[in-house]
Amino acid sequence: MERRVFLKWATHGLGALFGTVLGIPAVAYLIDARNRPAKSSDFKRVARLSELQKEEPHQVVIRDHLHDAWTLHPNDVIGRVWLTRRYERKVDAYTTTCPHLGCSINYIKEAKRFVCPCHNGTFDLNCERVSEQELGASNPAPRGMDSLDLRLAEAPPLPDGKPDFFIEVKYQDFRQGEHDKVPKA
């Protein structure tokens, strides 16, 4: 093999090697976990049915183990939920995030209403948007509070022998400012 041909092949080989070495991190960046959609949330156990009073909202915190590409965040808060027991075994779950701009909704016990402290978004005990006529002021919330999927799982019986259930909620975030309930991707 001539010297020129050898140098030509060596130059092309080294160029391919450098291209591969620099290209692997670029491909890894493109398929990085941060660029993938989040996995769908599972049901999280948040309370026991016996802890809830009828028609009295109860706020619970949902925690999960979150991890990004490098770090594990154990027991991280992913959201808050209002639980309201309607009947013996009927419970409703609503996110505390206001559908207007995303502030956290509080419950005002004396008025029996949910109120967002940021812009006065107001909701009744059934988590429906209160109309301007009934409220006597403007209500910027475009829709009622966002409901969440909920299920009851059997729990050990109470000390008096009555059955009890765990309340499990599937937490999800929704877009603010929309008139329809649209899940965030």
Summary of the structure (lengths in Angstrom):
residues: 185
radius of gyration: 26.3
end to end distance: 59.1
largest distance: 95.5
contacts: 478
relative contact order: 0.16
helix: 21%
strand: 35%
